[in-house]
Amino acid sequence: MKANKFGSILIITFLTIIISTLDCFAIKDDQMPDGLLEVAYRQLTDGKLSDSIHNIVLICFDGNCEMTTLTLNQCYDFSDGEAFYPVIQRSTTRDKNMTVNILEPGVMEVEERDVLGATFKYRFIYTAGIGSNKKLRFNKLIGFSGAVVKQSDALNKVLSWELVPLKGQSINVKLKCAVNLKGVPNN
């Protein structure tokens, strides 16, 4: 009888340890995954897609996130033809010009304010899993949408446009114009 009671206590202790250990690795609904999400989009205004392409990379680690946006193909007239400057912008949760919220597991909302007063809202839909370090990690991006709202004092109205992701896993895009880059002057 004593051996049977000792065995029961041992089993209960063992189960308690297992359950409490599993709770340490449980994924919480609002847990921010670590890793990187990347997507390119065009802006849709008045039913027309922009020529410009914006490639965003969102990187999150330990609850802090930063987003880098590379803008290509915003063409302007130069003396030797039409071209664009590549533009890079960066926002971070640490700099407080960006907020990131988990709406539900697999759905994240990012809000970013740029220096011109526009508010960008991005919605990332992703899969996540536990990495080798026992932390939640992004697996892949499976959906994206977004919009921008800006108050235009010059036009005396609020402007808005939609962000439409490029379709396909990896896409080659023909650009409308050349790239204008800086070098050293000729002697």
N, C-alpha and C positions, 0 to 999 in steps of 0.2 A: 504494500500500500504506500509506504514511504517513497519507494522508487517511482511509483506511478505519479504521486504528487510532485516529486522533484522534476519528472519529465514534463508534466503540465506547466510548471513554472518556467522551465527552460524554453519550452515552445512559445509561451506567451511573451517572454523576454525577447526571444529571437524575432517574433512577429512585430513587436513594438519597435525594435531597432530597424527592421526592414521598412516598415511604414513611415517612420520618421525620416529615414534616409531618402525614400522616394519623394517625400514632401519637399526636400531640399532641391530636387531636380524638377519639380513640377513647373510647368510653364504657366505664368500668370497671364490673364487676359490683356493687361496693359504693359507687358514686358517688351522693351525695345530690343529688337535683334541687333547683333553686331554684323558688320560687313558692308557691302556695297550694292547699290542699285543704280542702273544706268539706262537712260532712254533719250531718244531724240524726238523733237516735235516741231511742228509748224504752227503758226498762229492763223486762226480762222476769224476773219472780220468781214461782216456784211456778205457772207456766203463765199468769200474768196480766200484760198490758202495763200499764205505769204511765200515769197521766194526764200526768205531767210529760214535757216535751220538752227535750232537751239539744242545742243547736246548737254544734258544735265547728268552729273554724277553725284549721288548722295552717299556719303560714308558716315556710318554711325559706330561708335565704340563706347561702351560703358555709359550709355544714356546721353552722350554728347554727339551731335551731328553737325556735319558741314556739307554744303552743296556748292559745287563749282559748275558754272554754266559757260559753255563755249558757243558763241554766236558766229555763224558763218553765212555768207551769201547775202548780206545787206548791202546791195550794190549802189554805188554812187559814181557820178561822172568825174573822172580825173582828166588831166591834160592828154594822157596817152590812152584813154579809153575807160570803159566802165570797170570798176574793181571794188573790193570790200576790204576793210580791216578786220581781222579776227578780233573778237572782243571776249574777254574773260571776266566773269564776275564771281564773287565768292560771298557766301553767307554762312553764318554759324550760329548754333544755339548759345555758344559762349559769348559771342558778340551781341547777342540779343536782337539780331536783325532777322531771326528765323525762329519759328516754333515748330515742334514736331509732336503730334499726338497719335497714339494708337487708338483708333475708333473701335476696333474689334480685332481678334486674332487674324492676321493676314491683311489688314487694311490700315494704312497710315495716311494721315493728313499732314502736309507741310505747308506752312504759311510763311511767306517771305515778303519783306518790304524793300523796294529798291530806293536808290538815292533820289529818284525823280518823283517819288510818292506813289508809285503803283504798288498794288497789293496782288501778289501771285498766290494762288491756292492750287496745290498739287495733291492728287490722290493716287497713292501707289497701292496696288494689290499684288501680294507676293506670297510665296511659300517660304516657310522657315523650318528649321530643325535644330536639334542639339548637335553642336560641334564636338570635336575631340577634347576641347577644354571644358566640356559640360555646360557651355553657355549657348543661349539661343542665337542662331545665325541665319541670315538671309540665304535662301537657296536660289530662288530666281524670281524675276519680275514677271507677272502674268497679266497685269492690266495697269493702265495709266489714264488719267484724265486731269484736266486743269482749266483754270480760267484766270483772267487778269482784270482788275477794276482800277480805274484811274480817274481822278477828278481833273478835268481840263479847264483851267481858268481862262485860257485863250478862246476856247470854244463855248465856254459857259455851260458845260454839261458833263455828265459822267460817261466815260468811255469804258467799254468792256470788250473782251475778245476771248475766244476759246483756244485751248492748247490741244492740238490733235497729234497723237503719236504717229511716228512712221510705223508702217506694218512690216513685219518680218523680223527674224532673229538677228540678221546682220545684213545691212543694205548698203549698196554702192549708190551714191547719189551724184548725178552730174550737176555741177554748179553753173549758175547762169553767167558769172563773170569771173575775172581773174582775182587773185589775192594780192593786195598791196602790202608789202613788207618793207621794213627799214633795214638799210645796210650802211656801209661806210661810204663817204663821198669819193668820187673819182678824183685823182690828182690832176 
